[in-house]
Structures are given as structure tokens and as C-alpha cells.
Amino acid sequence: MNKGHISVQSENIFPIIKQFLYSDQDIFLRELVSNAVDAIQKLKTLSRKGEFKGSTEDLRIKIEIDPDKKTLTISDQGLGMTEEEVKKYLNQMALSSANDFLDKYKDEGTGIIGHFGLGFYSSFMVAKKVEVVTKSWQKDAKAVKWICEGEPEYMIEDATRDQVGTDVILHIEGEDEEYLEERTISDLLEKYCKFLPVPIQFGTKEVPVETATDESTDEAEDKAKEVETEEVPNIINNTHPLWKKNPTDLNDQDYLDFYDELYPYSDQPLFWIHLNIDFPFHLTGVLYFPKIHNQLEVQKNKIHLYSNQVYVTDEVKEIVPEFLTLLHGVIDSPDIPLNVSRSALQSDRNVKKITGYITKKVADKLKELYNTDREQYEAKWEDIGVFIKYGMISDEKFYDRVKDIVLLKSTEGEYHTIDAYLDKIKDSQTDKNDVRVVIYTFHKDAQDSYVTAAQDYGYDVLLLDQVLDNHFIQTVEQKWDKVRFVRVDSETVDQLVAKDEEKETALSEKEQEKIKGIFKDVLSLDDHRLEIRPLPVDAAPVQIVKPEFMRRMEDMQRMQSGQLPGQGLGMHQIVINGNHPLIAQKLNNMRSEEKKVDFTKYLYNLALLNQNMLNGKALTDFVKQSLDYANS
Ligand SMILES: Nc1ncnc2c1ncn2[C@@H]1O[C@H](COP(=O)(O)OP(=O)(O)OP(=O)(O)O)[C@@H](O)[C@H]1O
């Protein structure tokens, strides 16, 4: 037996490991299994180089719990370690052999995971004592056992192990005993190891074996087949996940099945992108565009980040631009540094390149869909549109890539690109300052009378009813020259697109003052909220409009408090149609003060109703008054 001292800077390294190195102690299992994978991959490399002569068929990792001995063991059939190596690699923290090995075999595509040099010690986050029994692949190597009880002292002694490989035995006690439970370990394996490239066995499972019964017996027809079960090793991982395969070997169903494996019981994704690049960095993965149900609750944190098939995190904010976190799927890159702080990650050169690459790939895929199948693209627009608009608002580069494939939907259900749309409305909706005025509604039904009035006036009305449309409008206004968006109820129809036309009015100035006076008195309104205009004869007699800038401010406030932009009383203006017969003749010629008051209220309430702004007692009174009028 041999005693020694682990060479670390501080005597108290273990408490530090426990508290600071990994905020999530569950990752000890990931670290140990990754080491086991590395050990097997290294042995395969040695075999390919002809240095290791034994078989490398079916090398696997085994995880076992012994509840009586209170141990959790991770065994591998990898290359093992000699006594010198144990001393070198396990005792000198941060002196990981991965660098030595990678240096030596760098052209071999070794697929090695570990490079932090501290992974092994994470086992002390849950174990009071760790034993390593290992036998190296090297000729005449003797098995050795390393024992450490969480102190800087360790012991090395001779051991017996027939096969080449390593067992890491964790002795677990007290509050950490949950790691001796099958459920806990199987959940951790599912989370971190589901797609590791080497088979991992955890216990056994029963699988059905179909056996035909003897058909000559009388009961043969009743029970032609009988299901029996047999016990087989329970392999918990899929060693060839879809993203590692060649896209040309895969069909749509493969991608859909994999989506189902990642997100069981979800709706089918709309489409997907297979990422695969070797230079200037390594990255593979599959990103899916999900179907969006509720625009306010888009699910983020659905992209899983892997490094050489080891699950790392689903916090990918620093690697994927914010708007793309709406996507689902897997990104796997050994070139994303995992041992640096999140803020350092953002400024890492590789990460920047990766971000750019993913953004470009997504934009390319969207363009491809637009160019090859516009019909499908339009059909999926409701979902795709959210990504595209979010991307355009938040990412300049993405904006440039997709600005020609963003679609505007008219209330008639037609889709146009922005340029095509601006061209379409050029003649009818260019105002006196040569600005193209895009008229839109946020809700076709709720604003039906305004939409119909605008259409009757010869205007086209867009439907902008998505959560981000307010921001999107501002982005387009900033980027496109001489374009302004106005909501259909922001002005009376004649003023939506300001022209230099003098309109005829049926009322004299004196009569106008009189009518204004009536409204002011009856409704107790300020002068500046009231206006008489020469509107078309068939336009509503009284209208409520919400100037665009005021409404935008209100909408912003609502968005900040988490509500949808929409109606509500808020600031508004009352426009009286001086040309409407009910104003120009009926009200103008009314004698009875009482009737004037009633009729003015009636017309005003009608306008409120048209804006969905009438409710409660005011609505009840209005209905009653309407019935009285109908009866008179
Ligand atoms: N199961 C094993 N079989 C063979 N060698 C091992 C095994 N586990 C650990 N080692 C050796 O010990 C070294 C240190 O392991 P450790 O987990 O601390 O660091 P690493 O795997 O190199 O990097 P990382 O911190 O990323 O895990 C490894 O590089 C390897 O040489």
C-alpha cells in the first residue's frame, strides 16, 4: 500500500469544489460517465492505430447501485490507467490527460469530451469516499486501487481486475443518499447521457418475446400467440442521435420521430434545419420551428446544448440570438467553451461565429421555403411570422437577410411582401407629402365599420394582429423611406391619407358653432376634443378616432404591463360629420332642447358602440333609448 498527498494548491479544495465549481451537483454523474466515454473512445483510437490488439466490439459503460454497501459504481471497458497514470491524472488536479492525448492524436478525430481537468473531482460533491479500481490496456499492467476519503490524502494499493477498464465506486451517505435511488439515477442519465456515443447500461428491463404456441393442440386457435418476456440489459442511451447522421440518409419521418423523442406529446413542428459544419468550428444539430399556440407564452429554453453528445444545458441565450430561442432542438458543439462564465461566452470569438452561422442558416431556410413553396410559406406564416418579425426587430443582420420575405396580410387574406404592397397602394394611398400610408386594423371584426368605410373609400386595409406588430411597424417605418402606418380608426376615413383637397361642407360657420355648442354642453367636452368635418354623406354622423401617436403610447404602456394592445377608452377625439343629414338637417333643425339633448347623446353613444367603447349602464340606457326611438 502506498500513501500520498493530492497536489492541489489549497488543503481545502473539496469544500470549494462542493460549493463553487458546479452550482448543480447532479452533474457529477455527467462528469464520470463522460470520463468513461472518453476512456472507451481512447481505447478505440489506440485500436485503430494498431497499438491495442484486443477487441473493441461492444465496449460499454455500466452503472450500478448497491443499496447494502451504499455505493454507486460507474464501470467502463475503456483504456484504464497504470499506477503512474493514476498518480499523474487523478492526483494532480487540473492536469488532465485529455490535453496530452489530444496533442498526440490530434488528427484522429478522437471525439473526446473532457478538457476541464476537474470533472473527476466533482464526485466528491456527493460521495464521502471514492475508490477507483483500474487496469490499463498496456502490456503487463497490474490493476490498482486508488482510495480517497475527501481529504487531500489518498491511498494506492494493488487490486484485482480481470478486464481492462475502470470502476469508479462512490460511497454515498447521509443527505446525498438520494443518489442511491434508482429513480434519481435514471432521471440523471436521461437528462445528461441520453445521446452519449457509447452504450450505457443501467440495470435490466423486461422485453416481450413473441413465441408461437404448438399449433397441433386444441387450444391453438384460441391463443395462437402467447407473450412471454425476457430480461435484457437496459441501455439508456441512443448512441447515434439524428443530428449526428448525414441529412441525405434521413427522411421527414425521421425528423418528426426525433422531435417526438425530444418533446413527447408536442404538436408536429413546421419544419427544421439540420446544422452541420466542420470549419471554422465544429457544430452539428437540428433546429425545429415549433407551432405556436399562444403568442404570449412562447416557450423558450427548448434548445438543448450538447458537447460531443453530452448534454450541457438548455440555457442557450448566449449562443443563440434571443429571437431564435423560440426554436426547439439540439445544438452540439465541442467548440463552445463550457468552463467560462456566461458573460465571457458572449464575447468568445467562436461563439460569435456560431451565432452568426445559426442566424444565417435559419434565414437561408426561410428563404428557401419562400422561393420553392410560397403557398406553404403563406400557410405557415402565422407561426413563421412571429420568428421573422422578432428577428427583424432585434437583429440587424437577420433583418437584412429576411426583409424581402416578410409578408403583410391584408384583411382580405392576401399576402404581399413589403415592396409589393407599397407598390400596390402607391396610387391610392400616397399622401400630399409623398408618404405612403399603410392602413391597418388589429382586429377585423371589432373594427368592422372602420375597415368597411376605408375599403369603400378605395383603401386597402392590412391585418396586423400579432403580438409584436407594434414594434414591427416601427421597425419598418424606420427602415423604409417615406412610409407611415396608421390604424384604421386613427382618423376619419377622409383624413387617413392626407390630401390637399378642399371639401364642401353643408353647414355654415354659424351652424357649425351651434352644433359644436350642443355637443360640448351635452357631453361636457373640451373644445379641442371636438371637431366638425365635411365627411362623405354616407360616413357615420359621429365618429370616435384615436390619433395614431396617442394610441401607440397607450399600446406601449399596455404591453409593458403585459396586456395585449387594443381598445379601452383612453384618449380619443370626437368628429362630427357636418355633411350627414342627421347632423346637417335633423339636429340642426331641432327645436326642443330636450330632444336635442337626447338625440346628441344617442349619436355619441352610437359612435362609442362602434368602437366597442360602450358598456355597463350606458349600454343599457342606449338600448332602451333605441327601443323608444323605434317605437316613436
Ligand atoms: N474512467 C476513466 N478511465 C481512464 N482514465 C480516466 C477515467 N477517469 C478519469 N481518467 C483520467 O483522469 C483524467 C482527469 O479526469 P477529469 O475528469 O478530472 O478531467 P478531464 O476528463 O480530462 O476533463 P473534464 O474536467 O472536462 O472532465 C482524465 O483526463 C483521464 O486521463
The ligand as an ORCA input file, in Angstrom:
! r2SCAN-3c Opt
* xyz 0 1
  N     -12.741      6.209    -16.351
  C     -11.506      6.603    -16.661
  N     -10.694      5.829    -17.406
  C      -9.447      6.235    -17.732
  N      -8.923      7.426    -17.368
  C      -9.676      8.229    -16.604
  C     -11.003      7.884    -16.216
  N     -11.492      8.887    -15.461
  C     -10.547      9.830    -15.406
  N      -9.439      9.448    -16.090
  C      -8.209     10.201    -16.279
  O      -8.155     11.249    -15.350
  C      -8.055     12.495    -16.029
  C      -8.706     13.564    -15.226
  O     -10.121     13.411    -15.312
  P     -11.039     14.621    -15.075
  O     -12.452     14.217    -15.205
  O     -10.684     15.236    -13.777
  O     -10.639     15.613    -16.214
  P     -10.990     15.533    -17.778
  O     -11.968     14.479    -18.065
  O      -9.730     15.473    -18.546
  O     -11.657     16.941    -18.001
  P     -13.102     17.383    -17.544
  O     -12.904     18.279    -16.384
  O     -13.603     18.105    -18.700
  O     -13.874     16.183    -17.191
  C      -8.649     12.246    -17.390
  O      -8.177     13.138    -18.351
  C      -8.189     10.804    -17.658
  O      -6.874     10.763    -18.115
*
